[in-house]
Amino acid sequence: MKVTICIGSSCHLKGSRQVIERLQQLIRDNNLGDSIELCGTFCMKNCVNGVSVTVDDNLFSVKPDSVDSFFEKEILKR
């Protein structure tokens, strides 16, 4: 599974670093390092909606305080 997080300036200001760090921790905690490819990219053209994250090309908006629920709903359940 490929998870890509926007690290462009707008998403950076909205917390992309915190989102990345929390996703890294959740991936480690759930022993999913071999099955999840975590990537960064610049602008995903969704700047208005917070930190843009794609999971296998499906676009989501994630905030630092919603990473855990996003991980549970969109990553663990796949």
Buried (B, 14 or more C-beta within 10 A) or exposed (E): EEBBBBBBEBBEEBBBBBBBEBBEEBBEEBEBEEEBEBEEEEEBEBBEBBBBBBBEEEBBBBBBEBBEEBBEEBBEEE
